[in-house]
Amino acid sequence: MLELNELAPDFTLLDQNGNQHKLSDYRGKKVILYFYPKDDTPGCTTEACQFNEILPNFQGTEAVVLGISADTPESHKKFAEKYNLNFTLLSDPEKEVIQKYGVWKEKNMYGKKTFGIVRTTFIIDEEGKIRKIYNKVKADGHAQKVIEDIKTL
């Protein structure tokens, strides 16, 4: 389990346009790193659209939003275009980063046990340290909570 004030594990992943992003390239900015189960599903769409709507409120905080799931860059591109998302979606089909951040866990879906991404958000500070962790996030209203918290960090 990752802990507060620990250096966030670095990674390099492709975005929805096939461009590489390295977490350490964002030093000097706060990073809202959120993990979500699947593109274009109800909860994930709600969460992404609310982050997108609230993006202008992040201006002045030097914060960027990065969403990560195991979906492909092509799936991310369709998702981003369908909902006009103005932030980066990163693809982790091998689940290396997902596992590194400890968000691949057993879930109980309608009485059936399965493994998948548990919706989790990390706020990472300008030095690359984890400042806040939101576990088992409820999609609706989460972006608003993050914007309130990031302004106090």
C-alpha positions as CSV (number, residue, x, y, z in Angstrom):
1,M,0.0,0.0,0.0
2,L,1.2,3.5,-0.9
3,E,1.3,5.9,2.0
4,L,0.9,9.7,2.4
5,N,4.2,11.7,1.9
6,E,5.7,8.8,0.0
7,L,7.2,9.5,-3.4
8,A,4.7,8.4,-6.0
9,P,6.0,5.5,-8.2
10,D,7.1,6.9,-11.5
11,F,5.8,5.4,-14.8
12,T,5.6,6.0,-18.5
13,L,2.3,5.3,-20.3
14,L,0.7,6.2,-23.6
15,D,-2.2,8.6,-23.8
16,Q,-5.3,8.6,-26.0
17,N,-3.3,10.1,-28.9
18,G,-0.4,7.7,-28.6
19,N,1.9,10.2,-26.8
20,Q,4.1,9.0,-23.9
21,H,3.6,10.6,-20.5
22,K,6.1,10.1,-17.6
23,L,4.8,11.1,-14.2
24,S,8.2,12.7,-13.3
25,D,7.7,15.1,-16.2
26,Y,4.9,16.7,-14.2
27,R,7.2,17.8,-11.3
28,G,6.5,21.4,-10.4
29,K,2.7,20.8,-10.8
30,K,0.2,19.0,-8.6
31,V,-1.2,15.9,-10.3
32,I,-4.6,14.5,-9.8
33,L,-4.1,10.8,-10.7
34,Y,-7.3,8.9,-10.8
35,F,-7.7,5.2,-11.6
36,Y,-11.0,4.1,-13.1
37,P,-12.4,0.7,-14.2
38,K,-13.5,1.2,-17.8
39,D,-14.1,3.7,-20.5
40,D,-17.7,4.7,-21.4
41,T,-19.4,3.0,-18.5
42,P,-21.9,4.9,-16.3
43,G,-19.7,5.6,-13.2
44,C,-16.6,6.2,-15.2
45,T,-18.4,8.6,-17.6
46,T,-19.8,10.5,-14.6
47,E,-16.4,10.8,-13.0
48,A,-14.6,11.9,-16.2
49,C,-17.3,14.4,-17.2
50,Q,-17.3,16.0,-13.7
51,F,-13.5,16.3,-13.8
52,N,-13.8,17.8,-17.3
53,E,-16.5,20.3,-16.1
54,I,-14.4,21.4,-13.1
55,L,-11.1,21.7,-15.0
56,P,-11.3,25.5,-15.2
57,N,-11.4,25.6,-11.4
58,F,-8.0,23.9,-11.3
59,Q,-6.5,26.9,-13.1
60,G,-4.2,28.8,-10.7
61,T,-3.4,25.6,-8.8
62,E,-0.9,24.3,-11.3
63,A,-2.7,21.0,-11.3
64,V,-3.2,18.5,-14.1
65,V,-5.7,15.6,-14.3
66,L,-4.5,12.2,-15.5
67,G,-7.0,9.3,-15.7
68,I,-5.7,5.7,-15.9
69,S,-7.4,2.5,-16.8
70,A,-6.5,-0.7,-18.5
71,D,-8.3,0.3,-21.7
72,T,-6.3,0.8,-25.0
73,P,-5.3,4.3,-26.3
74,E,-7.9,3.8,-29.1
75,S,-10.6,3.2,-26.5
76,H,-9.5,6.2,-24.6
77,K,-9.6,8.3,-27.8
78,K,-13.2,7.3,-28.5
79,F,-14.2,8.0,-24.9
80,A,-12.4,11.4,-24.9
81,E,-13.9,12.4,-28.2
82,K,-17.5,11.2,-27.3
83,Y,-17.5,13.4,-24.2
84,N,-15.2,16.2,-25.3
85,L,-12.7,15.4,-22.5
86,N,-10.0,18.0,-22.2
87,F,-7.5,16.1,-20.1
88,T,-5.1,13.1,-20.5
89,L,-6.3,9.5,-20.3
90,L,-3.4,7.0,-19.9
91,S,-3.5,3.4,-21.0
92,D,-2.1,0.6,-18.8
93,P,-3.2,-2.6,-20.5
94,E,-0.5,-4.7,-18.8
95,K,-1.8,-3.3,-15.4
96,E,1.8,-2.6,-14.3
97,V,1.0,0.9,-13.0
98,I,-2.4,-0.2,-11.7
99,Q,-0.7,-2.9,-9.6
100,K,2.1,-0.6,-8.5
101,Y,-0.5,1.8,-7.1
102,G,-2.4,-1.0,-5.4
103,V,-5.7,-0.4,-7.1
104,W,-6.1,-3.9,-8.7
105,K,-8.2,-5.7,-6.1
106,E,-10.9,-8.2,-5.5
107,K,-14.3,-6.8,-6.0
108,N,-17.8,-8.2,-5.3
109,M,-20.1,-7.6,-8.3
110,Y,-23.6,-8.8,-7.7
111,G,-22.4,-11.6,-5.4
112,K,-19.7,-12.7,-7.8
113,K,-16.0,-12.2,-6.8
114,T,-13.8,-10.8,-9.5
115,F,-10.7,-8.7,-9.8
116,G,-10.6,-5.3,-11.2
117,I,-9.6,-1.6,-10.7
118,V,-11.1,-0.1,-7.5
119,R,-11.8,3.5,-8.3
120,T,-9.0,5.4,-6.5
121,T,-7.5,8.9,-6.7
122,F,-4.2,10.2,-5.6
123,I,-3.1,13.9,-5.3
124,I,0.6,14.2,-5.9
125,D,2.4,17.4,-5.0
126,E,4.9,19.4,-7.0
127,E,7.8,17.3,-5.6
128,G,6.2,14.0,-6.6
129,K,4.9,13.0,-3.1
130,I,1.5,11.6,-2.4
131,R,-0.4,14.2,-0.4
132,K,-3.9,12.6,-0.4
133,I,-5.5,9.2,-1.3
134,Y,-9.1,8.7,-2.0
135,N,-10.0,5.0,-1.7
136,K,-13.2,3.3,-3.1
137,V,-14.4,6.6,-4.7
138,K,-18.0,7.2,-5.4
139,A,-17.9,8.8,-8.9
140,D,-20.7,11.4,-8.5
141,G,-19.3,14.5,-6.7
142,H,-15.8,13.2,-6.4
143,A,-14.2,15.9,-8.7
144,Q,-15.7,18.7,-6.5
145,K,-14.2,17.1,-3.4
146,V,-10.8,16.9,-5.1
147,I,-10.9,20.6,-6.1
148,E,-11.8,21.7,-2.6
149,D,-9.0,19.6,-1.1
150,I,-6.3,20.5,-3.7
151,K,-6.7,24.2,-2.9
152,T,-5.7,23.5,0.7
153,L,-2.6,21.5,0.0
